[in-house]
Amino acid sequence: MGRIQEPMHDRRIRLRGRIEQIFIAALIVGFALTLEFALNELDAAVKDACSSLATIATIGN
């Protein structure tokens, strides 16, 4: 009886391991996409701030 349950147990362990790998990969992809979006927003904000500063500098001259 123990031999019958062991293969099922092993399959469950492998399936759980595979699900965990997929979940971790999805987290990594999600983090990378979020980081890319945040960096793009930061870049746009810096460009906007520099443009505003340039406009202010030319008004004074």
C-alpha positions in Angstrom: 0.0 0.0 0.0 2.9 2.4 0.7 4.2 1.8 -2.8 1.0 2.9 -4.4 0.8 6.2 -2.4 4.5 7.2 -2.9 4.3 7.9 -6.7 1.2 10.0 -6.2 3.0 11.9 -3.4 6.0 12.4 -5.6 3.8 13.7 -8.4 2.2 16.2 -6.0 5.5 17.4 -4.8 6.7 17.9 -8.5 3.5 19.6 -9.4 3.7 21.9 -6.4 7.3 22.7 -7.2 6.4 23.5 -10.8 3.6 25.8 -9.6 5.9 27.6 -7.3 8.4 28.1 -10.1 5.7 29.6 -12.3 4.5 31.8 -9.5 8.1 33.1 -8.8 8.7 33.7 -12.5 5.4 35.6 -12.7 6.4 37.7 -9.7 9.8 38.5 -11.4 8.1 39.5 -14.6 5.6 41.7 -12.8 8.3 43.4 -10.8 10.3 44.1 -14.0 7.3 45.6 -15.7 6.5 47.7 -12.7 10.1 48.9 -12.4 10.1 49.8 -16.2 6.9 51.7 -15.8 8.2 53.6 -12.7 11.5 54.5 -14.5 9.6 55.8 -17.5 7.4 57.9 -15.3 10.5 59.2 -13.4 12.2 60.0 -16.7 9.1 62.0 -17.9 8.9 63.9 -14.6 12.6 64.8 -14.8 12.3 66.0 -18.4 9.2 68.1 -17.4 11.0 69.6 -14.5 14.1 70.4 -16.6 11.8 72.0 -19.2 10.1 74.1 -16.6 13.4 75.2 -15.2 14.6 76.2 -18.7 11.5 78.2 -19.2 11.9 80.0 -15.9 15.6 80.7 -16.7 14.7 82.3 -20.1 12.0 84.5 -18.6 14.5 86.1 -16.3 16.8 87.1 -19.2 
